[in-house]
Amino acid sequence: MKMVFPDGFLWGGAVAANQIEGAWNQGGKGVSTADLQPWGIDGEIAVRPGTNGNLKDIAIDFYHRYPQDIKLFAEMGFTILRTSIAWARIYPNGDETEPNEEGLAFYDRLFDEMAQYGIQPLITLSHYEMPFGLVKKYDGWSSRQVIDLFERYARTVFTRYRHKVKYWLTFNEINMALHAPFTGAGLMGERSKQEIYQALHHQLVASARAVKACHDIIEEAKIGCMLLGAVRYPISCKPEDLLQAQQENREWLFFGDVQARGEYPAWIARYFRENGITLRVTPQDREDLKETVDFISFSYYMSSCAAARPDLYQRGHGTLLKMIPNPFLSASEWGWQIDPKGLRFLLNELYDRYRKPLFIVENGIGAKDVPELNGSIEDDYRIHYLHAHLLEVREAIEDGVELLGYTCWGPIDLVSAGTGQMSKRYGFIYVDRDDGGNGSLRRQRKKSFYWYRDVIHSNGATLSEPI
């Protein structure tokens, strides 16, 4: 029997401003933290932008070519596109009293283009970037003043786009700041857990204030949080390994707990105590945190294992996370283990925990796509990966999970956040650019383009057919 997805299910893809737009210094845009990371999240921070061969300086030139790309997304049948607003396009240094009109006008044009094709925007307010001016002047999110500046930015874009954008997210993968403090929170240099969690507390308060502002300004809006989904299984059935897996899962679910429940979970008090963390939390902070999100969104790429033995952990290629490989799973070229059933597990885990609607806003596989002699790109590995994951998504819906939609990561090739490469490709659309910045930027449909188009047009019914 062919099983389709619910009526109104939102199908699309997800990108980020700093990985696709380019035009890093055009239209009045200021320098962002992403402009200083030419070698990806794990690379050194550049001294100044525009001089280090940063592929993101041009990226895939979406800033100038977005009409062509939106048309291709529409051809696939997208009903939603997740992207982000570059904060430094709106407030170049982060603390101006008035926004940059050129930046606001660019997103007006983008959203209007999407509307022509019936594609709804899902907009992230901060996706791995913030104005570098806030880092220099305020030490990033370590300063409580940045809460107010973020709220002003959020209110500006909510007001400007209140008739164009219904779905919003506050911070992309907010828990990533634990592993990449500069990327996630604008913290330069080595930082203690105390400093990182204080900065994250400020982000959580800012997120809650943005939720309130969104509800105040756009009555019909839905605003969610966004988590890096990091499922950890115990490596064995030893009770010690089970407890370690529980603890590691709790450490990233903490960010969902605060944003969905409106308060810090009980277990975190012991964690803070044992790690010498004493947060400065005001009574107003606690009141602000009660403004909870409408839905939970998350990324899911892989799962891993946990154990009580620290020596078993190893760092994966292209990721900051230390993990233990699962011997029962295969992996991508970058060592990311492929676990479709882990997505079903995670969907059920999150829905049981929060009883709020969920949204998968990143899922995909990075691979080195090589054009055939005839120019075609036969990316069957991508089709198999996504097919297997979407089958498990459908099972989770049958389990009773309320799921708003699915936006696969990188529907068009873009610059990898993790490694700063173009060769780590996720897209259904090939972009002619290599890791050296060479290429015509020409767009080309891959085999997966037509496969995903059929999935969307059938509302998932074609997933029941063999591939």
Stockholm file with secondary structure:
# STOCKHOLM 1.0

chainA/1-467         MKMVFPDGFLWGGAVAANQIEGAWNQGGKGVSTADLQPWGIDGEIAVRPGTNGNLKDIAIDFYHRYPQDIKLFAEMGFTILRTSIAWARIYPNGDETEPNEEGLAFYDRLFDEMAQYGIQPLITLSHYEMPFGLVKKYDGWSSRQVIDLFERYARTVFTRYRHKVKYWLTFNEINMALHAPFTGAGLMGERSKQEIYQALHHQLVASARAVKACHDIIEEAKIGCMLLGAVRYPISCKPEDLLQAQQENREWLFFGDVQARGEYPAWIARYFRENGITLRVTPQDREDLKETVDFISFSYYMSSCAAARPDLYQRGHGTLLKMIPNPFLSASEWGWQIDPKGLRFLLNELYDRYRKPLFIVENGIGAKDVPELNGSIEDDYRIHYLHAHLLEVREAIEDGVELLGYTCWGPIDLVSAGTGQMSKRYGFIYVDRDDGGNGSLRRQRKKSFYWYRDVIHSNGATLSEPI
#=GR chainA/1-467 SS CCCCCCTTCEEEEECCHHHHCCCTTSTTCCCBGGGGCTTCTTSCCCSSTTSSCCGGGTTTCHHHHHHHHHHHHHHHTCSEEEEECCHHHHSSSSCCSSCCHHHHHHHHHHHHHHHHTTCEEEEEEESSCCBHHHHHHHCGGGSTHHHHHHHHHHHHHHHHTTTTCCEEEEETTGGGGGTCHHHHHCCCSCCCHHHHHHHHHHHHHHHHHHHHHHHHHCTTCEEEEEEECCEEEESSSCHHHHHHHHHHHHHHHHHHHHHHHSSCCTTHHHHHHHTTCCCCCCHHHHHHTTCCCSEEEEECCCEEEECSCGGGCEECTTCSCEEBCCTTCCBCTTSCBCCHHHHHHHHHHHHHHHCSCEEEEECCCCBCCCCCTTSCCCCHHHHHHHHHHHHHHHHHHHTTCCEEEEEEECSBCCCCTTTCCSSSBCCSEEECCCTTSCSCCCEEECHHHHHHHHHHHTTTGGGGSCC
#=GC SS_cons         CCCCCCTTCEEEEECCHHHHCCCTTSTTCCCBGGGGCTTCTTSCCCSSTTSSCCGGGTTTCHHHHHHHHHHHHHHHTCSEEEEECCHHHHSSSSCCSSCCHHHHHHHHHHHHHHHHTTCEEEEEEESSCCBHHHHHHHCGGGSTHHHHHHHHHHHHHHHHTTTTCCEEEEETTGGGGGTCHHHHHCCCSCCCHHHHHHHHHHHHHHHHHHHHHHHHHCTTCEEEEEEECCEEEESSSCHHHHHHHHHHHHHHHHHHHHHHHSSCCTTHHHHHHHTTCCCCCCHHHHHHTTCCCSEEEEECCCEEEECSCGGGCEECTTCSCEEBCCTTCCBCTTSCBCCHHHHHHHHHHHHHHHCSCEEEEECCCCBCCCCCTTSCCCCHHHHHHHHHHHHHHHHHHHTTCCEEEEEEECSBCCCCTTTCCSSSBCCSEEECCCTTSCSCCCEEECHHHHHHHHHHHTTTGGGGSCC
//
